[in-house]
Amino acid sequence: MKLHLEFRHLRTIQAIHDCGSMARAADRLHITQSALSHQVKGLEAQVGVELFVRRSKPMTLSPAGRRLLRLAEQVLPQIGAVEQEFAALKSGRAGRLHIAIECHACFEWLFPVLERFRRAWPDVDVDIRPGLQFQALPALMREDVDLVVSSDPEDLPGVTFAPLFDYEPVFLASALHPLAAKDHVDAADFRGETLITYPVDRPRLDVFSQLLIPAGVEPAAVRQVELTAVILLLVASNRGVAVLPDWVVREVRYNSDYVTRPLTAGGVTRRLYAAVRDVDADKPFLSHVLRLMRSEPVKLQRGSQELA
């Protein structure tokens, strides 16, 4: 025997059990009592046994009916949860925001952004993946991630690069370093220096892509360090020099252990973008996170006193 159960059958069993009569259950289910009675008879014909003891008041379940009630109590809450999830997705309250970052130092401002975003959108699943460890833009087009932070926009079908903000890569050295006496540094100043960088391919580092590679200059040594705090520690100890985004050096600008200088007399300006799929661009939570990504780093660039 094959049993063809529908969700309405389980809701009927639960409603009659909760209400104790056909009439009250029919009102709860917004159907007529005769339609409800017909549905129960059809279900009993399927299973071949009575599901209710009709002579009792209130109506009680038979052993077979209690078995279906247990099934209803297991299944219906799960169906209800799925319905709520779909409704939230349709309304834009829920969704997925998996971010890939092609910018090692971006963690400095992204965490405050996501903390504010989390409070506003608790039903959106958020994850971060370092985009330098895989091909982030192809992953975006495959829908493995939903947003890529990058300073290198490309012409890709179905992908929009939304501008976030401009920043300045800044030279950082110990106050005791000979280059501290200069108003700015040029590519030639890096000859003979130990350059401390994040563990990132050279073309993705501003100091190389914007300054050293075009000038054909090679530092005496390159030391790769994972953590910003360790880079700052090494620079303060005069173990080398670094070039970091302006939002990173905000806390050391007024520290007597360090000096910060522009790259070249005119300085260097870069722009960060958020790459998103065109079909997702109108999602409310995506629009909100882009607004936060534009505003929060500017606070860091202007100084930590504005974060209060």
C-alpha positions in Angstrom: 0.0 0.0 0.0 1.3 3.4 -0.9 0.3 6.3 1.3 -0.2 9.6 -0.5 0.1 12.1 2.4 -0.1 15.9 1.8 0.8 18.7 4.1 -2.9 19.5 4.4 -3.5 16.1 5.8 -1.0 16.6 8.6 -2.4 20.1 9.3 -5.8 18.5 9.5 -4.7 15.8 12.0 -3.0 18.5 14.2 -5.9 20.9 14.0 -8.6 18.3 15.1 -6.3 17.1 17.9 -5.7 20.7 19.1 -9.3 21.8 18.8 -11.1 18.7 19.9 -13.9 18.9 17.3 -14.5 19.0 13.6 -16.3 22.4 13.7 -13.6 24.3 15.6 -10.8 22.6 13.4 -12.7 23.7 10.3 -12.8 27.3 11.5 -9.0 27.2 12.2 -8.3 25.8 8.8 -10.7 28.2 7.1 -12.6 25.4 5.3 -16.2 24.1 5.7 -16.9 21.3 8.2 -18.2 19.1 5.4 -14.9 19.6 3.4 -12.9 18.7 6.5 -15.0 15.6 7.2 -14.6 14.5 3.5 -10.9 15.0 3.8 -10.6 12.9 6.9 -12.7 10.1 5.4 -10.5 10.1 2.3 -7.4 9.8 4.5 -8.9 7.0 6.6 -9.8 5.2 3.3 -6.1 5.4 2.3 -4.7 4.0 5.6 -7.5 1.5 6.1 -8.2 2.3 9.7 -10.0 5.0 11.7 -7.8 8.0 12.8 -10.2 9.4 15.3 -12.5 8.1 18.0 -15.6 10.1 17.0 -17.8 9.1 19.8 -15.6 10.8 22.4 -15.9 14.4 23.4 -13.6 16.0 22.7 -12.6 14.0 19.6 -9.5 11.9 20.4 -7.0 10.3 18.1 -6.8 6.5 17.6 -3.4 4.9 17.8 -3.0 5.3 14.0 -4.0 8.9 14.3 -1.4 9.5 17.1 1.2 8.2 14.8 0.3 10.7 12.1 0.2 13.4 14.8 3.8 12.6 15.7 4.7 12.9 12.0 2.9 16.3 11.8 4.7 17.6 14.9 8.1 16.7 13.2 7.4 17.9 9.7 5.1 21.0 10.0 7.6 23.1 12.0 10.3 22.4 9.4 7.9 23.4 6.6 7.0 26.5 8.5 10.7 27.4 8.9 11.3 26.9 5.2 8.3 29.1 4.3 9.7 31.8 6.5 13.1 31.6 4.9 11.6 31.8 1.4 9.4 34.8 2.5 12.5 36.5 3.9 14.5 35.8 0.7 11.6 37.2 -1.4 11.4 40.3 0.7 15.1 40.9 0.7 15.5 40.4 4.5 17.6 37.3 4.1 20.3 36.0 1.8 24.0 35.2 1.4 26.9 37.6 1.4 30.2 35.8 0.8 33.0 38.3 0.3 36.4 37.7 -1.3 39.1 40.3 -0.7 41.9 41.0 -3.1 43.4 43.4 -0.6 45.3 42.1 2.4 45.0 45.3 4.5 41.3 45.6 3.9 40.5 43.6 7.0 41.4 46.7 8.9 38.2 48.5 7.8 36.0 45.6 6.7 35.4 44.1 10.2 33.8 47.3 11.5 31.7 47.4 8.4 30.5 43.8 8.8 29.8 44.3 12.5 27.4 47.2 11.7 26.0 45.1 8.8 25.4 42.1 11.1 23.2 44.2 13.4 21.1 45.5 10.6 20.8 42.2 8.7 20.9 39.3 11.2 19.3 36.9 8.7 22.0 37.3 6.0 24.7 34.7 6.0 28.1 36.5 5.9 31.5 34.9 5.2 34.9 36.3 4.2 37.5 34.5 2.0 40.9 36.0 1.3 40.7 36.4 -2.5 44.4 36.3 -2.9 44.3 32.6 -2.2 42.2 31.8 -5.3 40.8 33.4 -8.4 38.2 35.7 -6.8 36.5 37.2 -9.9 36.0 33.8 -11.7 34.5 32.6 -8.3 32.1 35.6 -8.4 30.9 34.7 -11.9 30.4 31.0 -10.7 28.4 32.4 -7.8 30.8 30.9 -5.3 31.2 34.3 -3.7 28.9 37.4 -3.9 31.2 40.4 -3.7 34.9 40.9 -4.4 36.9 43.8 -3.0 39.5 44.8 -5.6 41.6 47.7 -6.8 41.8 46.2 -10.4 38.5 46.6 -12.2 38.0 44.4 -15.3 35.5 44.3 -18.1 33.5 41.2 -17.3 30.1 40.2 -18.6 27.4 40.4 -16.0 29.7 42.0 -13.4 29.6 45.6 -12.1 32.6 47.2 -10.3 31.1 49.8 -7.9 33.6 52.4 -6.7 34.1 52.4 -3.0 36.6 55.0 -2.0 40.0 56.4 -2.9 43.0 55.9 -0.7 46.7 56.8 -0.6 49.5 54.3 -0.2 51.8 55.8 2.4 55.5 55.3 3.1 56.2 54.3 6.7 59.6 54.3 8.5 61.1 54.6 11.9 61.7 58.2 13.1 65.4 57.3 13.3 65.6 56.2 9.7 67.6 58.5 7.3 64.6 58.8 5.0 62.7 60.4 7.8 64.3 63.7 6.9 62.7 63.8 3.4 59.4 65.4 2.6 58.5 62.5 0.2 60.1 59.3 -1.1 60.8 58.3 -4.7 61.4 54.9 -6.2 65.2 55.3 -6.0 64.9 55.7 -2.2 64.0 52.0 -1.9 67.4 50.8 -3.2 69.3 49.4 -0.3 66.2 49.2 1.9 64.5 46.1 3.4 60.9 46.5 2.3 58.4 44.8 4.7 55.2 43.7 2.9 52.2 41.5 3.3 52.6 38.0 1.8 51.1 39.0 -1.6 52.3 38.7 -5.2 54.2 41.8 -6.2 51.8 43.0 -8.9 49.0 43.2 -6.2 51.1 45.4 -3.9 50.7 49.2 -4.5 54.4 49.9 -3.8 55.4 47.6 -6.6 52.6 48.1 -9.2 52.5 51.9 -8.8 56.1 52.8 -8.1 58.9 50.2 -8.1 58.0 48.1 -11.2 57.5 51.1 -13.5 60.8 52.6 -12.3 62.7 49.3 -12.6 63.8 49.6 -8.9 64.5 46.5 -6.7 64.8 46.9 -2.9 67.8 45.3 -1.2 65.4 42.7 0.4 61.7 42.0 0.7 60.4 40.6 4.0 56.9 39.3 4.0 54.8 39.5 7.2 51.2 38.4 7.7 50.1 40.8 10.4 49.8 44.5 10.3 50.8 44.8 13.9 54.0 42.9 13.3 54.8 45.2 10.3 54.4 48.2 12.5 56.6 46.6 15.2 59.4 45.9 12.7 59.3 49.4 11.2 59.4 51.0 14.7 62.5 48.8 15.5 64.1 50.2 12.3 64.2 46.7 10.7 62.9 47.9 7.4 60.4 50.3 5.8 56.9 49.7 4.5 54.2 51.1 2.3 50.6 50.8 3.8 47.2 52.3 2.9 46.4 55.5 4.7 43.6 53.8 6.7 46.2 51.5 8.3 48.7 54.2 9.4 46.0 56.4 11.0 47.1 55.2 14.5 50.8 55.9 14.0 50.6 59.3 12.3 51.1 61.1 15.6 53.4 58.4 17.2 56.9 59.7 17.7 58.4 56.3 16.8 57.2 56.6 13.2 57.2 59.0 10.2 54.8 58.8 7.3 55.6 60.3 3.9 53.8 60.4 0.5 55.1 58.3 -2.4 56.6 60.8 -4.9 56.1 64.6 -4.6 52.5 64.4 -5.8 51.5 61.3 -3.9 49.8 58.2 -5.3 46.1 57.7 -5.2 44.3 54.4 -5.7 40.7 53.4 -5.8 39.0 50.3 -4.3 36.0 48.7 -6.0 33.3 46.2 -5.0 32.6 43.8 -7.8 29.1 42.3 -7.7 26.9 40.4 -10.2 24.5 42.6 -12.1 21.5 40.4 -11.1 22.3 41.0 -7.4 22.9 44.7 -7.6 19.4 45.7 -6.5 19.2 43.5 -3.4 18.6 45.8 -0.4 21.2 44.2 1.9 23.8 44.4 -0.8 23.1 48.1 -1.4 23.4 48.6 2.4 26.8 46.9 2.7 28.1 49.0 -0.2 27.1 52.2 1.6 28.9 51.0 4.7 32.0 50.1 2.7 32.1 53.6 1.4 31.6 55.4 4.7 33.5 53.4 7.3 37.0 53.5 5.7 36.7 57.3 5.3 36.3 57.5 9.1 39.5 55.5 9.5 41.3 57.7 7.0 40.3 60.9 8.9 41.2 59.5 12.3 40.0 57.2 14.9 38.4 60.0 16.9 35.5 60.0 14.4 34.6 56.4 15.2 32.9 57.2 18.4 
